[in-house]
Amino acid sequence: MIQIEQLSKTYQTKHGTVKGVDDVTLEVKTGEIFGIVGYSGAGKSSLIRCINLLERPTSGTVKVGGQDLTKLRGDGLRKARLKIGMIFQHFYLISQKTVAENISFALRAAGTPSKKIGPRVDELLEMVGLSDKRNVYPAQLSGGQKQRVGIARALANEPAVLLCDEATSALDPNTTLSILRLLKDINRKLNITIVLITHEMNVVKEICDRMAVMQGGRVIEEGRVYDIFADPKTALTKEFISSVVSFNVPEEILEKCDGTIVKVLFKGEVAGDGIISDMLQSYPVKGNFLHGAIEYIQELPLGIFVMELKGDQADVSQAIHYLEQREAIVEVMEHGN
Ligand SMILES: Nc1ncnc2c1ncn2[C@@H]1O[C@H](COP(=O)(O)OP(=O)(O)OP(=O)(O)O)[C@@H](O)[C@H]1O
């Protein structure tokens, strides 16, 4: 649905050329929620703004629904953009207009006939849960309500794609959750493709199907959110994951351990603790649990255990091998003495 190919965006500044996006190739499928995560300066905004050509790429192509937007200009581009809605961190509502007027503004701009505007605004307000705020001004709304107006406005012209630029970064955790649930609801009901950029991994964990990690303008890792949480490849991705899923065992506890410390992950419905007890019965090793949790990512369980395994090194190695054969992902964090 969205095909980004060899896309680069460079900026000319008085200090020289800055690469915002550096040779990115990505595909976002129809109807999925795709998250792009990275620290400040990674190139997320530049990339998302190239998707609707708010920024014109320096090179490369962006196809939405098979149409290469980089080939369009003027009216053609304006029409194509109507099929791509966008919401922003700071909402950008018009303060002198009521909630209904903010939404109808988008409909008018797209040439919607007057008699269709009222009913469509009502429909959109109901969708975002703001029917009772029709005639109030943005200043009278909370941050979460403002973003709901932003979402209604972005959906006004029935876009196929919704771009979310740090849409929850100005909101508190509870409001963030309610906006993310609304986005997921809209995605499922309308089959709209959502691309969101964020520096918060919990946002990705909450609603995204697939994700990419950006650093220095490049995509350094991409895949299913669940798979990336289970088996991250790069140090940066691991860092992002550790901000929402902790495998940390206090240093004082680790210092008391003289066995081999292993992190064990079980994907999906596999009952991790059952496999571990099978292992302990089958091999002459002792196991101490130091940390254990079942995380749910997109409603799929991911079992995470940190254990100390004690025994003869050869037996410990065999026990680890047994876990791997039972489809666990095992990482040795510290070898025993
Ligand atoms: N208009 C611009 N002019 C010059 N340099 C820019 C411009 N926009 C972005 N950059 C540079 O491009 C790089 C990527 O910036 P970008 O804003 O895309 O990153 P980001 O991941 O979205 O970060 P943030 O969350 O802080 O916006 C940075 O080095 C930034 O300084």
The ligand as a Tripos MOL2 file, in Angstrom:
@<TRIPOS>MOLECULE
LIG
   31    33     1     0     0
SMALL
NO_CHARGES

@<TRIPOS>ATOM
      1 N1         14.1160   21.8380    7.7860 N.pl3     1 LIG1
      2 C1         15.3060   21.3530    8.1460 C.ar      1 LIG1
      3 N2         16.4400   22.0000    7.8700 N.ar      1 LIG1
      4 C2         17.6440   21.5010    8.2060 C.ar      1 LIG1
      5 N3         17.8160   20.3290    8.8520 N.ar      1 LIG1
      6 C3         16.7190   19.6290    9.1780 C.ar      1 LIG1
      7 C4         15.4040   20.1040    8.8490 C.ar      1 LIG1
      8 N4         14.5110   19.1850    9.2950 N.ar      1 LIG1
      9 C5         15.2200   18.1890    9.8770 C.ar      1 LIG1
     10 N5         16.5570   18.4700    9.8040 N.ar      1 LIG1
     11 C6         17.6400   17.6020   10.3010 C.3       1 LIG1
     12 O1         17.4220   16.2780    9.8280 O.3       1 LIG1
     13 C7         17.7290   15.3320   10.8430 C.3       1 LIG1
     14 C8         16.4790   14.4900   11.1320 C.3       1 LIG1
     15 O2         15.5030   15.3260   11.7490 O.3       1 LIG1
     16 P1         14.0150   14.8720   12.0280 P.3       1 LIG1
     17 O3         13.2630   16.0420   12.6020 O.co2     1 LIG1
     18 O4         13.4750   14.2260   10.8260 O.co2     1 LIG1
     19 O5         14.2370   13.7730   13.1560 O.3       1 LIG1
     20 P2         13.2100   13.1950   14.1970 P.3       1 LIG1
     21 O6         13.6010   11.7860   14.4080 O.co2     1 LIG1
     22 O7         11.8260   13.4430   13.7450 O.co2     1 LIG1
     23 O8         13.5030   14.0270   15.4930 O.3       1 LIG1
     24 P3         12.4860   14.9290   16.3730 P.3       1 LIG1
     25 O9         11.6120   13.9600   17.0630 O.co2     1 LIG1
     26 O10        13.3810   15.6810   17.2910 O.co2     1 LIG1
     27 O11        11.7790   15.8010   15.3770 O.co2     1 LIG1
     28 C9         18.2160   16.1240   12.0380 C.3       1 LIG1
     29 O12        19.6190   16.1470   11.9860 O.3       1 LIG1
     30 C10        17.6540   17.5030   11.8220 C.3       1 LIG1
     31 O13        18.4620   18.4790   12.4030 O.3       1 LIG1
@<TRIPOS>BOND
     1     1     2 1
     2     2     3 ar
     3     2     7 ar
     4     3     4 ar
     5     4     5 ar
     6     5     6 ar
     7     6     7 ar
     8     6    10 ar
     9     7     8 ar
    10     8     9 ar
    11     9    10 ar
    12    10    11 1
    13    11    12 1
    14    11    30 1
    15    12    13 1
    16    13    14 1
    17    13    28 1
    18    14    15 1
    19    15    16 1
    20    16    17 2
    21    16    18 1
    22    16    19 1
    23    19    20 1
    24    20    21 2
    25    20    22 1
    26    20    23 1
    27    23    24 1
    28    24    25 2
    29    24    26 1
    30    24    27 1
    31    28    29 1
    32    28    30 1
    33    30    31 1
@<TRIPOS>SUBSTRUCTURE
     1 LIG1         1 GROUP 0 **** ****
